[in-house]
């Protein structure tokens, strides 16, 4: 039933733009994931400093 619903396709330029944004989002997500442990270490280090 769902297979019988027509889905319009956008222009190739728009599909490419969407694809580029998805790839950029994946790259940025990976970069954030890699930087997170160091950020946590830095915050924990600052929190453990006694004034």
CHARMM-style PDB file with segment names, atoms N, HN, CA, C and O in Angstrom:
ATOM      1  N   UNK     1       0.817  -1.186   0.000  1.00  0.00      PROA
ATOM      2  CA  UNK     1       0.000   0.000   0.000  1.00  0.00      PROA
ATOM      3  C   UNK     1       0.871   1.265   0.000  1.00  0.00      PROA
ATOM      4  O   UNK     1       0.650   2.176  -0.798  1.00  0.00      PROA
ATOM      5  N   UNK     2       1.849   1.313   0.888  1.00  0.00      PROA
ATOM      6  HN  UNK     2       2.029   0.574   1.537  1.00  0.00      PROA
ATOM      7  CA  UNK     2       2.732   2.479   0.942  1.00  0.00      PROA
ATOM      8  C   UNK     2       3.534   2.602  -0.355  1.00  0.00      PROA
ATOM      9  O   UNK     2       3.838   3.711  -0.795  1.00  0.00      PROA
ATOM     10  N   UNK     3       3.870   1.486  -0.953  1.00  0.00      PROA
ATOM     11  HN  UNK     3       3.624   0.585  -0.596  1.00  0.00      PROA
ATOM     12  CA  UNK     3       4.659   1.507  -2.192  1.00  0.00      PROA
ATOM     13  C   UNK     3       3.898   2.138  -3.346  1.00  0.00      PROA
ATOM     14  O   UNK     3       4.507   2.525  -4.343  1.00  0.00      PROA
ATOM     15  N   UNK     4       2.602   2.247  -3.235  1.00  0.00      PROA
ATOM     16  HN  UNK     4       2.108   1.932  -2.425  1.00  0.00      PROA
ATOM     17  CA  UNK     4       1.825   2.812  -4.334  1.00  0.00      PROA
ATOM     18  C   UNK     4       1.711   4.335  -4.262  1.00  0.00      PROA
ATOM     19  O   UNK     4       1.130   4.949  -5.156  1.00  0.00      PROA
ATOM     20  N   UNK     5       2.257   4.952  -3.212  1.00  0.00      PROA
ATOM     21  HN  UNK     5       2.729   4.454  -2.486  1.00  0.00      PROA
ATOM     22  CA  UNK     5       2.188   6.410  -3.064  1.00  0.00      PROA
ATOM     23  C   UNK     5       3.329   7.036  -3.864  1.00  0.00      PROA
ATOM     24  O   UNK     5       4.495   6.747  -3.596  1.00  0.00      PROA
ATOM     25  N   UNK     6       3.017   7.879  -4.831  1.00  0.00      PROA
ATOM     26  HN  UNK     6       2.069   8.114  -5.049  1.00  0.00      PROA
ATOM     27  CA  UNK     6       4.098   8.510  -5.612  1.00  0.00      PROA
ATOM     28  C   UNK     6       4.854   9.543  -4.772  1.00  0.00      PROA
ATOM     29  O   UNK     6       4.254  10.318  -4.027  1.00  0.00      PROA
ATOM     30  N   UNK     7       6.156   9.535  -4.905  1.00  0.00      PROA
ATOM     31  HN  UNK     7       6.643   8.905  -5.509  1.00  0.00      PROA
ATOM     32  CA  UNK     7       7.010  10.483  -4.184  1.00  0.00      PROA
ATOM     33  C   UNK     7       7.742  11.328  -5.225  1.00  0.00      PROA
ATOM     34  O   UNK     7       8.525  10.793  -6.009  1.00  0.00      PROA
ATOM     35  N   UNK     8       7.502  12.619  -5.243  1.00  0.00      PROA
ATOM     36  HN  UNK     8       6.865  13.054  -4.605  1.00  0.00      PROA
ATOM     37  CA  UNK     8       8.171  13.468  -6.234  1.00  0.00      PROA
ATOM     38  C   UNK     8       9.655  13.619  -5.913  1.00  0.00      PROA
ATOM     39  O   UNK     8      10.049  13.672  -4.748  1.00  0.00      PROA
ATOM     40  N   UNK     9      10.462  13.687  -6.952  1.00  0.00      PROA
ATOM     41  HN  UNK     9      10.142  13.643  -7.898  1.00  0.00      PROA
ATOM     42  CA  UNK     9      11.896  13.894  -6.785  1.00  0.00      PROA
ATOM     43  C   UNK     9      12.220  15.360  -7.035  1.00  0.00      PROA
ATOM     44  O   UNK     9      11.649  16.000  -7.917  1.00  0.00      PROA
ATOM     45  N   UNK    10      13.142  15.872  -6.244  1.00  0.00      PROA
ATOM     46  HN  UNK    10      13.606  15.353  -5.527  1.00  0.00      PROA
ATOM     47  CA  UNK    10      13.586  17.246  -6.448  1.00  0.00      PROA
ATOM     48  C   UNK    10      14.634  17.268  -7.556  1.00  0.00      PROA
ATOM     49  O   UNK    10      15.083  16.223  -8.026  1.00  0.00      PROA
ATOM     50  N   UNK    11      15.005  18.448  -7.956  1.00  0.00      PROA
ATOM     51  HN  UNK    11      14.641  19.297  -7.575  1.00  0.00      PROA
ATOM     52  CA  UNK    11      16.042  18.610  -8.973  1.00  0.00      PROA
ATOM     53  C   UNK    11      17.357  18.029  -8.462  1.00  0.00      PROA
ATOM     54  O   UNK    11      17.616  18.061  -7.259  1.00  0.00      PROA
ATOM     55  N   UNK    12      18.186  17.501  -9.354  1.00  0.00      PROA
ATOM     56  HN  UNK    12      17.975  17.475 -10.331  1.00  0.00      PROA
ATOM     57  CA  UNK    12      19.476  16.931  -8.931  1.00  0.00      PROA
ATOM     58  C   UNK    12      20.324  17.907  -8.121  1.00  0.00      PROA
ATOM     59  O   UNK    12      21.024  17.491  -7.198  1.00  0.00      PROA
ATOM     60  N   UNK    13      20.275  19.189  -8.448  1.00  0.00      PROA
ATOM     61  HN  UNK    13      19.707  19.527  -9.198  1.00  0.00      PROA
ATOM     62  CA  UNK    13      21.091  20.158  -7.703  1.00  0.00      PROA
ATOM     63  C   UNK    13      20.641  20.235  -6.250  1.00  0.00      PROA
ATOM     64  O   UNK    13      21.470  20.374  -5.351  1.00  0.00      PROA
ATOM     65  N   UNK    14      19.345  20.147  -6.014  1.00  0.00      PROA
ATOM     66  HN  UNK    14      18.672  20.034  -6.745  1.00  0.00      PROA
ATOM     67  CA  UNK    14      18.832  20.192  -4.644  1.00  0.00      PROA
ATOM     68  C   UNK    14      19.188  18.903  -3.909  1.00  0.00      PROA
ATOM     69  O   UNK    14      19.558  18.937  -2.735  1.00  0.00      PROA
ATOM     70  N   UNK    15      19.078  17.766  -4.599  1.00  0.00      PROA
ATOM     71  HN  UNK    15      18.777  17.738  -5.552  1.00  0.00      PROA
ATOM     72  CA  UNK    15      19.464  16.486  -3.972  1.00  0.00      PROA
ATOM     73  C   UNK    15      20.939  16.497  -3.609  1.00  0.00      PROA
ATOM     74  O   UNK    15      21.329  16.003  -2.551  1.00  0.00      PROA
ATOM     75  N   UNK    16      21.764  17.065  -4.495  1.00  0.00      PROA
ATOM     76  HN  UNK    16      21.447  17.466  -5.354  1.00  0.00      PROA
ATOM     77  CA  UNK    16      23.207  17.140  -4.202  1.00  0.00      PROA
ATOM     78  C   UNK    16      23.476  18.043  -3.003  1.00  0.00      PROA
ATOM     79  O   UNK    16      24.320  17.737  -2.160  1.00  0.00      PROA
ATOM     80  N   UNK    17      22.757  19.147  -2.936  1.00  0.00      PROA
ATOM     81  HN  UNK    17      22.072  19.396  -3.621  1.00  0.00      PROA
ATOM     82  CA  UNK    17      22.940  20.066  -1.810  1.00  0.00      PROA
ATOM     83  C   UNK    17      22.563  19.380  -0.499  1.00  0.00      PROA
ATOM     84  O   UNK    17      23.268  19.509   0.502  1.00  0.00      PROA
ATOM     85  N   UNK    18      21.460  18.660  -0.511  1.00  0.00      PROA
ATOM     86  HN  UNK    18      20.887  18.555  -1.323  1.00  0.00      PROA
ATOM     87  CA  UNK    18      21.030  17.926   0.687  1.00  0.00      PROA
ATOM     88  C   UNK    18      22.076  16.880   1.058  1.00  0.00      PROA
ATOM     89  O   UNK    18      22.429  16.734   2.228  1.00  0.00      PROA
ATOM     90  N   UNK    19      22.566  16.155   0.062  1.00  0.00      PROA
ATOM     91  HN  UNK    19      22.279  16.273  -0.889  1.00  0.00      PROA
ATOM     92  CA  UNK    19      23.597  15.147   0.316  1.00  0.00      PROA
ATOM     93  C   UNK    19      24.856  15.761   0.897  1.00  0.00      PROA
ATOM     94  O   UNK    19      25.456  15.203   1.815  1.00  0.00      PROA
ATOM     95  N   UNK    20      25.261  16.914   0.365  1.00  0.00      PROA
ATOM     96  HN  UNK    20      24.773  17.367  -0.381  1.00  0.00      PROA
ATOM     97  CA  UNK    20      26.446  17.600   0.894  1.00  0.00      PROA
ATOM     98  C   UNK    20      26.243  18.015   2.347  1.00  0.00      PROA
ATOM     99  O   UNK    20      27.156  17.904   3.165  1.00  0.00      PROA
ATOM    100  N   UNK    21      25.041  18.493   2.664  1.00  0.00      PROA
ATOM    101  HN  UNK    21      24.299  18.584   1.999  1.00  0.00      PROA
ATOM    102  CA  UNK    21      24.760  18.893   4.043  1.00  0.00      PROA
ATOM    103  C   UNK    21      24.770  17.685   4.987  1.00  0.00      PROA
ATOM    104  O   UNK    21      25.230  17.786   6.124  1.00  0.00      PROA
ATOM    105  N   UNK    22      24.272  16.568   4.520  1.00  0.00      PROA
ATOM    106  HN  UNK    22      23.898  16.486   3.596  1.00  0.00      PROA
ATOM    107  CA  UNK    22      24.288  15.348   5.332  1.00  0.00      PROA
ATOM    108  C   UNK    22      25.726  14.908   5.597  1.00  0.00      PROA
ATOM    109  O   UNK    22      26.073  14.554   6.724  1.00  0.00      PROA
ATOM    110  N   UNK    23      26.556  14.931   4.562  1.00  0.00      PROA
ATOM    111  HN  UNK    23      26.274  15.219   3.647  1.00  0.00      PROA
ATOM    112  CA  UNK    23      27.955  14.553   4.744  1.00  0.00      PROA
ATOM    113  C   UNK    23      28.683  15.500   5.694  1.00  0.00      PROA
ATOM    114  O   UNK    23      29.481  15.065   6.524  1.00  0.00      PROA
ATOM    115  N   UNK    24      28.403  16.801   5.567  1.00  0.00      PROA
ATOM    116  HN  UNK    24      27.755  17.154   4.892  1.00  0.00      PROA
ATOM    117  CA  UNK    24      29.025  17.783   6.461  1.00  0.00      PROA
ATOM    118  C   UNK    24      28.576  17.546   7.901  1.00  0.00      PROA
ATOM    119  O   UNK    24      29.383  17.622   8.827  1.00  0.00      PROA
ATOM    120  N   UNK    25      27.291  17.260   8.087  1.00  0.00      PROA
ATOM    121  HN  UNK    25      26.635  17.198   7.335  1.00  0.00      PROA
ATOM    122  CA  UNK    25      26.773  16.990   9.430  1.00  0.00      PROA
ATOM    123  C   UNK    25      27.456  15.766  10.031  1.00  0.00      PROA
ATOM    124  O   UNK    25      27.804  15.765  11.212  1.00  0.00      PROA
ATOM    125  N   UNK    26      27.648  14.731   9.226  1.00  0.00      PROA
ATOM    126  HN  UNK    26      27.366  14.732   8.267  1.00  0.00      PROA
ATOM    127  CA  UNK    26      28.326  13.531   9.725  1.00  0.00      PROA
ATOM    128  C   UNK    26      29.767  13.834  10.118  1.00  0.00      PROA
ATOM    129  O   UNK    26      30.251  13.343  11.138  1.00  0.00      PROA
ATOM    130  N   UNK    27      30.447  14.635   9.320  1.00  0.00      PROA
ATOM    131  HN  UNK    27      30.055  15.034   8.491  1.00  0.00      PROA
ATOM    132  CA  UNK    27      31.829  15.007   9.615  1.00  0.00      PROA
ATOM    133  C   UNK    27      31.903  15.802  10.919  1.00  0.00      PROA
ATOM    134  O   UNK    27      32.754  15.535  11.768  1.00  0.00      PROA
ATOM    135  N   UNK    28      31.010  16.774  11.071  1.00  0.00      PROA
ATOM    136  HN  UNK    28      30.319  16.991  10.381  1.00  0.00      PROA
ATOM    137  CA  UNK    28      31.014  17.594  12.282  1.00  0.00      PROA
ATOM    138  C   UNK    28      30.632  16.775  13.519  1.00  0.00      PROA
ATOM    139  O   UNK    28      31.175  16.992  14.603  1.00  0.00      PROA
ATOM    140  N   UNK    29      29.694  15.831  13.351  1.00  0.00      PROA
ATOM    141  HN  UNK    29      29.253  15.655  12.471  1.00  0.00      PROA
ATOM    142  CA  UNK    29      29.298  14.963  14.462  1.00  0.00      PROA
ATOM    143  C   UNK    29      30.478  14.107  14.905  1.00  0.00      PROA
ATOM    144  O   UNK    29      30.704  13.930  16.102  1.00  0.00      PROA
ATOM    145  N   UNK    30      31.233  13.576  13.942  1.00  0.00      PROA
ATOM    146  HN  UNK    30      31.049  13.720  12.970  1.00  0.00      PROA
ATOM    147  CA  UNK    30      32.402  12.769  14.255  1.00  0.00      PROA
ATOM    148  C   UNK    30      33.468  13.609  14.957  1.00  0.00      PROA
ATOM    149  O   UNK    30      34.089  13.159  15.919  1.00  0.00      PROA
ATOM    150  N   UNK    31      33.671  14.828  14.467  1.00  0.00      PROA
ATOM    151  HN  UNK    31      33.167  15.193  13.685  1.00  0.00      PROA
ATOM    152  CA  UNK    31      34.653  15.721  15.090  1.00  0.00      PROA
ATOM    153  C   UNK    31      34.258  16.033  16.533  1.00  0.00      PROA
ATOM    154  O   UNK    31      35.104  16.021  17.428  1.00  0.00      PROA
ATOM    155  N   UNK    32      32.998  16.305  16.752  1.00  0.00      PROA
ATOM    156  HN  UNK    32      32.311  16.315  16.025  1.00  0.00      PROA
ATOM    157  CA  UNK    32      32.520  16.593  18.109  1.00  0.00      PROA
ATOM    158  C   UNK    32      32.714  15.374  19.003  1.00  0.00      PROA
ATOM    159  O   UNK    32      33.126  15.502  20.156  1.00  0.00      PROA
ATOM    160  N   UNK    33      32.418  14.198  18.470  1.00  0.00      PROA
ATOM    161  HN  UNK    33      32.083  14.094  17.533  1.00  0.00      PROA
ATOM    162  CA  UNK    33      32.564  12.962  19.245  1.00  0.00      PROA
ATOM    163  C   UNK    33      34.023  12.753  19.648  1.00  0.00      PROA
ATOM    164  O   UNK    33      34.302  12.302  20.759  1.00  0.00      PROA
ATOM    165  N   UNK    34      34.951  13.077  18.752  1.00  0.00      PROA
ATOM    166  HN  UNK    34      34.724  13.442  17.850  1.00  0.00      PROA
ATOM    167  CA  UNK    34      36.372  12.909  19.047  1.00  0.00      PROA
ATOM    168  C   UNK    34      36.866  13.939  20.064  1.00  0.00      PROA
ATOM    169  O   UNK    34      37.756  13.637  20.860  1.00  0.00      PROA
ATOM    170  N   UNK    35      36.307  15.140  20.050  1.00  0.00      PROA
ATOM    171  HN  UNK    35      35.585  15.385  19.403  1.00  0.00      PROA
ATOM    172  CA  UNK    35      36.766  16.199  20.949  1.00  0.00      PROA
ATOM    173  C   UNK    35      36.116  16.130  22.333  1.00  0.00      PROA
ATOM    174  O   UNK    35      36.638  16.700  23.292  1.00  0.00      PROA
ATOM    175  N   UNK    36      35.003  15.449  22.440  1.00  0.00      PROA
ATOM    176  HN  UNK    36      34.579  14.986  21.662  1.00  0.00      PROA
ATOM    177  CA  UNK    36      34.262  15.421  23.702  1.00  0.00      PROA
ATOM    178  C   UNK    36      35.079  14.919  24.891  1.00  0.00      PROA
ATOM    179  O   UNK    36      35.039  15.558  25.942  1.00  0.00      PROA
ATOM    180  N   UNK    37      35.819  13.810  24.785  1.00  0.00      PROA
ATOM    181  HN  UNK    37      35.851  13.291  23.931  1.00  0.00      PROA
ATOM    182  CA  UNK    37      36.573  13.332  25.957  1.00  0.00      PROA
ATOM    183  C   UNK    37      37.570  14.364  26.485  1.00  0.00      PROA
ATOM    184  O   UNK    37      37.719  14.515  27.698  1.00  0.00      PROA
ATOM    185  N   UNK    38      38.247  15.070  25.590  1.00  0.00      PROA
ATOM    186  HN  UNK    38      38.126  14.947  24.605  1.00  0.00      PROA
ATOM    187  CA  UNK    38      39.212  16.091  26.031  1.00  0.00      PROA
ATOM    188  C   UNK    38      38.498  17.245  26.711  1.00  0.00      PROA
ATOM    189  O   UNK    38      38.981  17.765  27.717  1.00  0.00      PROA
ATOM    190  N   UNK    39      37.370  17.647  26.184  1.00  0.00      PROA
ATOM    191  HN  UNK    39      36.978  17.225  25.367  1.00  0.00      PROA
ATOM    192  CA  UNK    39      36.600  18.725  26.807  1.00  0.00      PROA
ATOM    193  C   UNK    39      36.155  18.317  28.202  1.00  0.00      PROA
ATOM    194  O   UNK    39      36.206  19.123  29.131  1.00  0.00      PROA
ATOM    195  N   UNK    40      35.725  17.088  28.354  1.00  0.00      PROA
ATOM    196  HN  UNK    40      35.684  16.434  27.599  1.00  0.00      PROA
ATOM    197  CA  UNK    40      35.300  16.595  29.677  1.00  0.00      PROA
ATOM    198  C   UNK    40      36.487  16.595  30.632  1.00  0.00      PROA
ATOM    199  O   UNK    40      36.359  17.014  31.783  1.00  0.00      PROA
ATOM    200  N   UNK    41      37.639  16.129  30.162  1.00  0.00      PROA
ATOM    201  HN  UNK    41      37.744  15.789  29.228  1.00  0.00      PROA
ATOM    202  CA  UNK    41      38.846  16.124  31.015  1.00  0.00      PROA
ATOM    203  C   UNK    41      39.198  17.545  31.468  1.00  0.00      PROA
ATOM    204  O   UNK    41      39.537  17.766  32.630  1.00  0.00      PROA
ATOM    205  N   UNK    42      39.114  18.505  30.539  1.00  0.00      PROA
ATOM    206  HN  UNK    42      38.838  18.326  29.595  1.00  0.00      PROA
ATOM    207  CA  UNK    42      39.456  19.879  30.893  1.00  0.00      PROA
ATOM    208  C   UNK    42      38.491  20.435  31.928  1.00  0.00      PROA
ATOM    209  O   UNK    42      38.920  21.084  32.881  1.00  0.00      PROA
ATOM    210  N   UNK    43      37.219  20.198  31.763  1.00  0.00      PROA
ATOM    211  HN  UNK    43      36.870  19.670  30.988  1.00  0.00      PROA
ATOM    212  CA  UNK    43      36.229  20.693  32.713  1.00  0.00      PROA
ATOM    213  C   UNK    43      36.417  20.024  34.077  1.00  0.00      PROA
ATOM    214  O   UNK    43      36.343  20.685  35.113  1.00  0.00      PROA
ATOM    215  N   UNK    44      36.659  18.715  34.073  1.00  0.00      PROA
ATOM    216  HN  UNK    44      36.719  18.177  33.232  1.00  0.00      PROA
ATOM    217  CA  UNK    44      36.882  18.029  35.339  1.00  0.00      PROA
ATOM    218  C   UNK    44      38.136  18.542  36.028  1.00  0.00      PROA
ATOM    219  O   UNK    44      38.177  18.662  37.252  1.00  0.00      PROA
ATOM    220  N   UNK    45      39.163  18.846  35.233  1.00  0.00      PROA
ATOM    221  HN  UNK    45      39.130  18.749  34.238  1.00  0.00      PROA
ATOM    222  CA  UNK    45      40.394  19.387  35.791  1.00  0.00      PROA
ATOM    223  C   UNK    45      40.150  20.744  36.427  1.00  0.00      PROA
ATOM    224  O   UNK    45      40.648  21.011  37.520  1.00  0.00      PROA
ATOM    225  N   UNK    46      39.399  21.594  35.768  1.00  0.00      PROA
ATOM    226  HN  UNK    46      38.994  21.376  34.880  1.00  0.00      PROA
ATOM    227  CA  UNK    46      39.082  22.915  36.321  1.00  0.00      PROA
ATOM    228  C   UNK    46      38.201  22.795  37.567  1.00  0.00      PROA
ATOM    229  O   UNK    46      38.350  23.571  38.510  1.00  0.00      PROA
ATOM    230  N   UNK    47      37.304  21.848  37.570  1.00  0.00      PROA
ATOM    231  HN  UNK    47      37.183  21.217  36.803  1.00  0.00      PROA
ATOM    232  CA  UNK    47      36.403  21.680  38.703  1.00  0.00      PROA
ATOM    233  C   UNK    47      37.142  21.149  39.926  1.00  0.00      PROA
ATOM    234  O   UNK    47      36.707  21.367  41.057  1.00  0.00      PROA
ATOM    235  N   UNK    48      38.250  20.457  39.709  1.00  0.00      PROA
ATOM    236  HN  UNK    48      38.604  20.279  38.791  1.00  0.00      PROA
ATOM    237  CA  UNK    48      38.971  19.884  40.845  1.00  0.00      PROA
ATOM    238  C   UNK    48      39.988  20.858  41.444  1.00  0.00      PROA
ATOM    239  O   UNK    48      40.563  20.580  42.496  1.00  0.00      PROA
ATOM    240  N   UNK    49      40.211  21.985  40.789  1.00  0.00      PROA
ATOM    241  HN  UNK    49      39.743  22.210  39.934  1.00  0.00      PROA
ATOM    242  CA  UNK    49      41.138  22.998  41.310  1.00  0.00      PROA
ATOM    243  C   UNK    49      40.502  23.668  42.519  1.00  0.00      PROA
ATOM    244  O   UNK    49      39.375  24.157  42.455  1.00  0.00      PROA
ATOM    245  N   UNK    50      41.253  23.681  43.636  1.00  0.00      PROA
ATOM    246  HN  UNK    50      42.169  23.284  43.688  1.00  0.00      PROA
ATOM    247  CA  UNK    50      40.732  24.305  44.845  1.00  0.00      PROA
ATOM    248  C   UNK    50      41.158  25.766  44.893  1.00  0.00      PROA
ATOM    249  O   UNK    50      42.308  26.101  44.613  1.00  0.00      PROA
ATOM    250  N   UNK    51      40.231  26.611  45.246  1.00  0.00      PROA
ATOM    251  HN  UNK    51      39.296  26.338  45.474  1.00  0.00      PROA
ATOM    252  CA  UNK    51      40.485  28.041  45.276  1.00  0.00      PROA
ATOM    253  C   UNK    51      41.066  28.445  46.604  1.00  0.00      PROA
ATOM    254  OT1 UNK    51      41.350  29.623  46.821  1.00  0.00      PROA
TER     255      UNK     51
END
